[in-house]
């Protein structure tokens, strides 16, 4: 390179890093090139960071510890889904039979302890459970809640009613009086919820036909 060209280029690159003077205007192209390269470098870094974030959420992070943790969380979610799959619609008949007895029985126990009788809390639990089953049970067993619901309520009332009996008197008379009064008191709930369950099942059967 000739001496003249070298003297022409040196001030440009020298002034591109902060020199001042009459010839500093010639430093702008070099400065622009430096800025452009810096911007490209920063943009490349941003792309690399974005790729790492994407890999992190996809579970493909090069960090093995993070990848194993994400995989374990995924397995836990799948395992939990498998454990509660029997509660997800459409419900099998066994699950429906279990729910229509267990839910009113548990809440009915609270009802008896609070009020001393099988009352509104028990009937409300029965009604909600029955309507839920009517709407979610497998279509092969669509009519089971309507038929088994009142029978389940009878057994729930019979079991919980034992906690309300007095220790004296005839066993048969006490049982008969308890069953009759319990069913008579809760008849609107039982009959109303059973009628609604019948309507729900009837509509489901018609739509599936």
MIMI-266360 format. One record per residue: x, y, z of N, C-alpha, C, O, CB in turn; residue in one letter. Coordinates in pm, whole numbers, plus 50000, padded with zeros to 5 digits. Glycine has a CB too. Layout:
<drenses>
XYZXYZXYZXYZXYZa
...
</drenses>
This chain:
<drenses>
500854988150000500005000050000500895012450000501875013150073499045000150123x
500525022349916501345034449905501245042650031500295041350109500915042849783x
502215051150050502255059750168501065069150172500525072050278503535067650172x
500665073950053499545083250047498235076650088497425082350162499415089149908x
498035064150038496815056950075496805053350222495765053750287496675044349992x
497995049950276498065046250417497725058250504497025056850604499455040850453x
498225070250466497915082350544496425085750533495855091550625498775094250496x
495805082250420494395085150402493515075950486492505080350541494025083950255x
493925063050497493105053250569493295054050719492335052350795493435039450521x
494515056650764494795056450908493935066350985493385062551088496245059450933x
493785078950940492945088251017491505083651025490835085751127492995101950955x
491015077250916489615072750920489405062551032488475063851112489205066650784x
490245052451036490065042051136490435047151274489835043151374490895029851102x
491435056151279491805061651408490685070451461490325069651579493105069651398x
490125078951374489075087951417487755080551439486845085651503488885099051316x
487665068351384486445060551406486305055951550485215052051591486435048451314x
487365056451625487305052351766487355064251858487635062751977488435042851798x
487085076551804486945087951893487815099951863487775109651939487205083752028x
488595099651758489445111151728488605122751678487525120751623490515107351625x
489095134751696488415146751649489365154751564490585152851569487885155151769x
488815163651487489655171951402489005174151269487885169751245491015165751384x
489705181051182489135184351050488765172150969487805172250892490095192650972x
489555161450988489295149650906488375139450974488205128350923490595143050870x
487805143151086486955133451157485715129551078485135118951100486525139051292x
485315138450983484155135050902484405122550820483485114950790483775146550810x
485685120450783486015108550706485965095850790486035084750737487395109950644x
485835097450919485775085651006484385079751013484225068551063486245089251145x
483365086750966481975082050979481735068550913481075060050973481035092150920x
482245066150790481995052850732482535041550817481875031350834482615052050593x
483715043250872484285032850956483465031151083483255019951129485745036050991x
483015042251140482205041751261480865034851233480375027051315481975055951316x
480285037751118479025031551081479185016551066478325008751107478495037650951x
480325012651005480544998350990480694991451125480204980351145481774995850904x
481364998051217481524992351350480194991151422479904981051486482485000851432x
479385001651411478085001051476477204990051416476504982851488477375014451465x
477264988851283476464978651218476894964751264476044956051286476584979751067x
478194962551278478684949651323478254946851466477874935751502480204948851310x
478334957451550477914955851690476444952351700476044943851779478204968551769x
475624959151617474184956251617473924941951574473094935051632473434965951525x
474664937551471474484923851425474874913951534474214903751553475294921351300x
475964917151605476404908251712475354907551822475044896751872477734912951769x
474804919151860473784919351964472544911551919471934904251997473404933652000x
472204913451790471034906351739471264891151741470354883451772470694911051596x
472464887151707472804873051711472704867651852472204856651874474204870651655x
473184875551949473084871452090471624870052131471264860652202473794881552181x
470774879352086469354878752120468714866252061467884859852126468634891252069x
469104862751938468574850651878468994838151956468214828751972469034849551733x
470224838352003470704826952080469944825552211469594814452251472204828452107x
469694836852278468944836752403467514831852379466984823852455468934850752468x
466894836852271465534832752239465464817752213464504811052253465014840452117x
466494812552144466534798152117466634790152247465994779752261467724794752026x
467424795052342467564788152470466244788252547465854778252607468664794552554x
465544799852544464254800752612463264791152549462514784252619463704815152606x
463254790652415462344781552346462644767052380461734759152405462414783652195x
463944763552382464324749952418463924746652561463534735452592465814748052400x
464034756752649463664754652789462204750752802461874741152872463944767152872x
461314758152733459884755352746459484742852670458464736652701459074767152696x
460274739052569459984726752497460524714552569460194703252535460554727352357x
461354716852670461934705652742463134699752673463534688452704460914695052763x
463744707152577464904702252503466144710452535467054711552453464634702452353x
466184716152654467324724252693468574715652700468514704252746467064731152828x
469724720852655470964713252664471374710652809472184701852836472084720552592x
470804718252901471074715953042470324703453086469094703553093470664728353129x
471034692753115470404679953146469564680453272468534673753280471454669353160x
469984688253370469234689353495467854695253469466844690153517469994697853599x
467824706253390466554712753358465674703353277464474702353301466794725853281x
466274696353180465514687253096464894676053179463734672453158466404681352988x
465654670653273465134659953358464004664953447463024657853468466244653953443x
464144677253498463074682953581461794684853501460704681753550463524696253641x
461924690053379460744691953294460104678553259458874677353258461114699453167x
460924668653231460404655453197459664649453316458614643253300461524646153153x
460214651353437459574646053557458224652753582457254646053619460474647953678x
458174666153560456904673253578455864668153479454694666653514457104688353560x
456294665653354455364660353254454844646653295453654643653280456044659553118x
455744638153347455334624953391454354625853508453384618253515456544616753431x
454624635253599453734637053714452344641153668451334636253721454294647353811x
452274650253570450974654653519450234643053454449034641453476451144666153419x
450934634953376450304623653311449834613553415448744607953405451264617053212x
450684611253517450324601653621449074606353697448194598253727451484599653719x
449004619353727447824624553797446584623153709445514619653758448034639153836x
446744625853580445614624453488445134610053484443924607553476446004629053348x
446064600453489445684586353490444964582753619444014574853618446904577453472x
445414588553731444804585153860443364590053870442544583553935445624591053973x
443054601153808441704606653818440884604353692439814610253676441764621553848x
441374595753602440654593353477439284587253502438364589053422441464584253386x
439134579953614437834573653644436804583953686435614580853693437994563153754x
437254596553714436314607153749435974616153630435184625453643436894615553861x
436574613253516436364621753399435264615853311435204603753290437664623253319x
434384624553258433304619753170433874613153045434954616852999432374631453130x
433144603252989431924597153043432234587653158433154579553149431174589552933x
431474588653266431734580753385431254566353367430164564053315431064587153507x
432054556753411431584542853409430544540453517430394548453609432764533053427x
429824529553505428724526553597429214524653739428544528653834427974514153551x
430394518353755430924516053890431234529253961430954530754080432194507353882x
431804538653888432094551753946430824558953985430754565154092432904560153849x
429814558153899428534564653929427904558754055427384566054139427564563253810x
427944545454068427364538954186428114542954313427504544754419427394523754171x
429424544354300430224548354416429924562654458429764565554577431714546954386x
429834571554362429604585654394428224588054452428084595954546429784594054269x
427194581454399425824584054445425614579454588424654583654654424824577154352x
426494570754638426404566354778427374573954868427014578454976426664551454788x
428624575254821429674580854907429474595854932429584600355046431054578554844x
429174603454829429044618054846427894621654941428124629155036428814624854709x
426674616654920425614619755017425904614155157425504620055257424284614154968x
426614602855163426914596955293427874605755372427684607755492427514582855274x
428894610955307429874619355378429234632455423429364636355539431084622155287x
428554639255331427924651855368426734649655462426424658155545427454659255242x
426084638055447424994634855538425474632755681424764636055776424264622555490x
426674627355696427234625755830427434639355896427154641056015428574618255823x
427894649055820428024662655872426644668155908426474674856009428724671855769x
425674665255822424304669855845423754664455978423164671956056423394665455729x
423954651556002423454645356125424164650956248423544653356351423624630056119x
425474652856236426224658156351425814672456383425854676456500427724657556323x
425434680256282425064694256305423604695856346423284703756435425334702356180x
422724688256282421284690356304420604679056379419484680656428420604692256173x
421274667556387420654656256455419664648756370418904640556423419994660856579x
419634651156240418694644256152419234644156009420144651555974417294651056156x
418644635455927418974635155785418114645755717416914643855699418734620755722x
418754656855681417974668255634418434673955502418774666755409417994678755735x
418434687155497418634694255371420044692155314420204690655193418384709155392x
421064692055400422434690355349422574677055277423164676255169423454691255464x
422044666555337422104653255274421344653155142421834647955042421524642555368x
420164658855141419344658955021419974667454910419914663854793417944664255052x
420584678554949421244687054849422424679654786422614680154665421724700154914x
423214672854870424354665054818423874654154723424474651854619425154658854933x
422784647554760422214637154674421754642954540422024637254435421034630254746x
421054654154545420504660154423421614664354327421544661454208419624672154457x
422624671254378423714675854292424464664054231424784664154113424694684654371x
424734653954312425454642154263424634634854156425174630754054425774632454378x
423344633354181422474626354086422414633653951422504627353846421064624754144x
422274646753954422204654453830423544653953756423564653153633421824668953859x
424634654453830425954653353766426114639953697426604639253584427084655353870x
425714629353764425824616053704424924614653582425324608553483425484605253806x
423734620153589422824619353475423404626253352423134622153239421484625653511x
424194636653374424754644253262426074638753212426494641953101424944658553301x
426754630453292428114626253255428314611253245429364606853197429074631553353x
427364603153287427554588653284427614583653140427054589653049426434581553361x
428314572553123428424566452990427024563352936426134558953009429284553552997x
426854565752807425544563952746425044549552752423834547152746425594568452603x
425934539952765425504526052777424754523652907423954514352918426714516652767x
425024532253007424364531153137423594543753170423514547853286425384528153248x
423024550053067422434563353084421304563553187421144573453258421914568352952x
420524552953194419354552953283419674548253425418804548453512418284544153225x
420894544153450421254539153583421044549453694420504545853799422694534753583x
421454562253677421234571853786419764573553822419424574953939421814585353749x
418894573453721417464575353747416904563753828416054565653915416694576853616x
417374551653797416854539753866417534537854002416874535254103417054527153778x
418864539054002419614536154125419614547754224419894545654342421034532554090x
419314559854178419374571454267418474570254389418964571354502419004583754191x
417184568054373416294566654490416684555054581416564556054703414864564754444x
417154543954522417594532554604418804536454688418894533054806417934520354515x
419744543654626420924548154699420544557754812421114557254920421924554954604x
419574566354785419144575754890418514568155008418704571855123418134585954832x
417764557654978417164549555084418244543555175418124543955297416284538355024x
419294538055114420364531955194421134542555272421524540055387421314524055104x
421364554155212422054564955283421234569355404421774571355513422294576955189x
419924570855384419054574855495419014564155603418974567255722417634577655444x
419024551555562418994540555659420284540255741420234538155862418804527155587x
421414542255675422694541955747422834553855842423174552155959423874541755648x
422574565855791422724577655874421654578555982421884584256089422674590155788x
420484572755954419404573256050419714566056179419114568856283418174567655991x
420654556456175421024549256296421624558556401421584555656521422004538056263x
422184569556355422804579056449421744587856516422054594956611423834587856377x
420534587456467419484596156521418504588756611417614594956669418734602756408x
418644575656624417694567656701417934568956850419074570756895417774552956660x
416874568156926416994568257072417394554357120417094544357054415654572757139x
418064553457234418524540257281417414531357335417644519457356419554542157390x
416234536557357415134528657412414024526857309413924534457214414584535157540x
413184516457331412054514057243412274502257152413364496557145411794526157161x
411224498557082411274487156990412154490256870412064501056812409844483356944x
413004480956833413934482856721413174484956590413484494156514414884470756708x
412194476456563411454477356438410644490256430410584496656325410534465356422x
410034494056541409264506556541410164518556519409804527756445408514508056672x
411314518456582412254529656566412734530556421412804541556365413454528056660x
413054519156362413524519156223412424523856128412674532056039414004505256183x
411234518856148410124522556060409814537356070409624544155969408874514256093x
409754542356193409454556556212410554565456153410264575656091409274559756361x
411794561356172412904569356119412874569755967413024580455908414254563756168x
412694558355902412674557955756411514566055700411684573855607412594543455707x
410324564055758409144571055706409274586155723408984593655629407894566155777x
409694590555839409824605055860410934611055774410784622155721410104608156008x
412044603855759413154609055677412734610255531412974620655468414394599855688x
412114599955477411704600355336410594610655314410584617455211411214586455292x
409694611955409408604621755394409154635955398408724644555321407544619855504x
410094638455488410654651855501411474655755378411464667455338411534652655626x
412164646155319413064649155206412464645155071413164645254970414384641955226x
411214641755069410574637454944410674647754832410974644054718409114634254969x
410434660754858410554670554748411934670454682412034671454560410264684454799x
412994669254764414344668854708414534656254625415024656854512415394669554820x
414154644954678414394632254611413574631154482414104627454378414044620654704x
412304634454490411444633454372411824643954267411874640854148409964635154411x
412104656154311412464666854217413764664154144413844665854022412564680054289x
414784659854217416074657154153415994644954062416634644653958417164655054259x
415204635054101415044623254015414324626853885414674621753779414274612154089x
413324635553895412614640053775413534647953682413494646053560411394648653813x
414364656653738415314664053656416354654853593416724656653477416024674753740x
416804644953668417754635253613417124627553498417774624753397418244625553723x
415854623953513415134617153404415104625853279415334620853169413694613653448x
414824638753295414764647753180416134649053113416224649052990414274661553224x
417184650053193418544651153137418894638653057419384639652945419584653253250x
418654627153115418974614553046418134613052920418634608652816418744602453140x
416864616752928415984615752811416514624152695416504619752581414564620152848x
416964636352726417514645252621418804639552565419034640152444417754659452677x
419664634052651420924628252605420674616452512421344615052410421764623852723x
419714608152548419394596352467418834600652332419194594852229418384587052540x
417984610652330417414615452203418484621252113418474618951992416324625952229x
419414628852171420464634852090421434624452034421964625951924421244645152172x
421644613952109422584603552063421934593651966422624585751902423134595852183x
420614594151957419904584551871420114587851722419594580851636418394584551904x
</drenses>
